[in-house]
């Protein structure tokens, strides 16, 4: 009956390996989720930066229009074959 003992040890080793594999999969899943969260935060920050840049451009246009709207608009009028 020593064979049964050996197969029992083999079964326990397989269970142990499966548990380790599951633990590795869980930690991989957690790491993947962490990366996705960081990417989401980075994307949000990029969107905020783009919104701030757009606001700065719009503020510049607004201040220019307040000073001399006619000159600003005339700079966009095509002349000749432009």
C-alpha positions in Angstrom: 0.0 0.0 0.0 2.9 2.4 -0.2 1.6 3.3 -3.7 -1.5 4.9 -2.2 0.6 7.0 0.1 2.7 8.2 -2.9 -0.4 9.0 -5.0 -1.8 10.8 -1.9 1.4 13.0 -1.8 1.2 13.5 -5.5 -2.5 14.7 -5.2 -1.5 17.0 -2.3 1.3 18.5 -4.4 -1.1 19.0 -7.3 -3.6 20.8 -5.0 -0.7 22.9 -3.6 0.3 23.9 -7.1 -3.2 24.7 -8.1 -3.6 26.9 -5.0 -0.3 28.7 -5.9 -1.5 29.1 -9.5 -4.7 30.6 -8.3 -2.9 33.0 -6.0 -0.7 34.0 -8.9 -3.8 34.6 -11.1 -5.4 36.6 -8.4 -2.3 38.8 -7.9 -2.0 39.2 -11.7 -5.7 40.2 -11.8 -5.1 42.7 -9.0 -2.0 44.1 -10.8 -3.9 44.4 -14.0 -6.7 46.2 -12.2 -4.2 48.6 -10.7 -2.7 49.3 -14.1 -6.1 50.0 -15.5 -6.9 52.4 -12.6 -3.6 54.2 -13.2 -4.4 54.5 -16.9 -7.9 55.9 -16.0 -6.3 58.5 -13.7 -3.8 59.4 -16.4 -6.5 59.8 -19.0 -8.5 62.0 -16.6 -5.5 64.2 -15.9 -4.9 64.5 -19.7 -8.5 65.5 -20.2 -8.2 68.1 -17.5 -5.0 69.5 -19.0 -6.6 69.6 -22.4 -9.6 71.4 -21.0 -7.4 74.0 -19.2 -5.4 74.5 -22.5 -8.7 75.1 -24.4 -9.9 77.5 -21.7 -6.6 79.5 -22.0 -7.1 79.7 -25.8 -10.7 80.8 -25.4 -9.7 83.4 -22.8 -7.0 84.8 -25.2 -9.6 85.0 -28.0 -12.1 86.7 -25.7 -9.6 89.3 -24.5 -8.5 90.0 -28.1 -12.1 90.4 -29.2 -12.7 92.8 -26.3 -9.8 95.0 -27.5 -10.3 95.0 -31.2 -12.9 92.6 -32.7 -12.8 94.1 -36.2 -9.1 93.6 -36.6 -9.3 90.0 -35.3 -12.1 89.1 -37.7 -10.4 90.8 -40.6 -7.3 88.6 -40.0 -9.4 85.6 -41.1 -10.8 87.2 -44.2 -9.3 85.7 -47.4 -7.7 88.2 -49.7 -7.2 87.4 -53.4 -6.3 83.8 -54.0 -5.4 82.8 -50.5 
